[in-house]
Amino acid sequence: MSPTSSNTCQNCNAKNELPFKYCSDCGQKNTNGKITFSELWSEFQDAVFNIESRTWRTFKSLFVPGKLTLEYFSGKHRRYVHPLRLLLVTSVLFIVAMTFQDFQSATNHGYNVKERILKNYERQRLYGILENITDSTNAIFPEQQTEIITDTILTAFEDSLQTILFESDNKFANRYGDKYGANININKYASFGSEGPEMISKYDFLNKSEDELVAIYKKDAGSFERLIFKQKVKHIKDESQIMSAMIGHSTWAVLLMMPCLALVLFLLNIRQHYYYVEHLIFTFHLHAFIFLVFAILIAGLNIFPWWMFPVFMVIVGIYVFVSMLKVYQQSVWKTIFKFLVLSISYGGLFVLFLLGTVVFTFILL
């Protein structure tokens, strides 16, 4: 890359004293714009390895409690990934891990409400057809033996149908009760726990849209009641849609609660020399570790034994405590007290934001 004889930087137009190799203002190399292949390859290697080195250094430091935060507070910013970017990357890894394990659908448990209701409806329709055939057969052949045969066939089929509907090995089917009949109670599948039965026709449920069902069953209801009814039906028809949205909104809820958590840390350590934004950075680093740990846990859900779940929770707790001990440099007993206050605050904030997320997702999706 040949230098230019001009004293003006080609990138930022700053004036420099000739001869100059790098711009004193933006740092770009003095060039006339002509690039050789070797220079392009050299710049590519530098960019890639610098990124990889910084990323590797960041994750390596993240697994040492408090180290990444203290390094960042000491002024070593360019050596590590920006805290907010690190948080977003680890949260994306967490969401990808959940998607990989198919957390977004109740079919993960071998149970799909709409599909089961459809099979239920088809079995009952088949039973009705068979019942009509036996009645016609008995009318054409009124002999007692024919009636005995058709009644035996019909009884056997009904017994089989009742067994399928009431004695299924599927725990979700038993819990929700796929009852034998022409109607379903949508509050068996989606409710806030206090509503009474709300029956709709299985035929209507399977063949009509949410808006059509609202027009039929909630014609005289208020707008809010119509909205809740519509969302219940939508959830039953496609659980994966609402579960996917809830996972996404829950992640955002955790991200949005961090400023509140940073405020708790600020108030707990108000005599410390840290600014509020530094507590926020510390919160970002803590959650980046938590997201990363749970991404690993969820990705290995089918590999890890059951006891790894409580072990991971203990590891997270120890990590947060040791990080607080190192960053704020207070006595063990003070740190224990503040850790307990932080844990209680975290639980309360998480429940508050999670409820808001659930309501937001259920009503507005």
Summary of the structure (lengths in Angstrom):
residues: 365
radius of gyration: 31.9
end to end distance: 55.0
largest distance: 116.8
contacts: 980
relative contact order: 0.10
helix: 69%
strand: 3%
